[in-house]
Amino acid sequence: MLTFLRSPAGLVRGFTLLAVAVAALLWLAPAERTLGTGMRSVYLHVGLIWAGIAGFTVAGLLGLWIVLWDDARLERWAQIIGWVACAFFAAGFLSSMLASSINWGGVFLAEPRNVSALMVLSVALIVQIWGSWPVWTRLKGALRVALVAIFTWSNLTTPLVLHPQNPIRTSTSTAIQYAFLGIFLIFFLAGALVVIAVRGEGE
């Protein structure tokens, strides 16, 4: 299975299938009473951000193992996962500008959640760059764990000004919740496909 995914033809088929799936789901996903069809931009934004957060979390869990066992091979996996997570998180932040423009009538970079996202992305890039240097493997793992801690702290302490409080969990529409979950899972699978492809080239 992994050999198939690492082949050029397999990758093209995999990414094509996922692209069609996310486009279809965005098209079929239900509108929201207040935002209307502008909800599609929110689906895209949240799905990408969640995929990035999931990647940081996986890299952080690997980092914990690396701290305990000094596993250099696992650190190479964590490094790739970290870069892919950065890409998805950055795409999620950029798509938030589209969602803001459509649903709020403008882009507000000073909004606390936007500032928090930029801070997390900056720290993540520093962790990734540090991880490419020939420093102690355990230190690299510790930095990945620290990134998850920083994100969690930032998420819990950043005030909500324009962003709603967990719009997915608090939504009364099961269809909206499943649409968010489906789009996130597609992006997560796309990220996993990128990680497998890149790691395969390095072996």
PyMOL commands that set and color helices and strands:
alter all, ss='L'
color gray80, all
select helices_A, chain A and resi 2-6+8-28+39-69+72-103+112-131+137-157+174-201
alter helices_A, ss='H'
color red, helices_A
deselect
rebuild
show_as cartoon
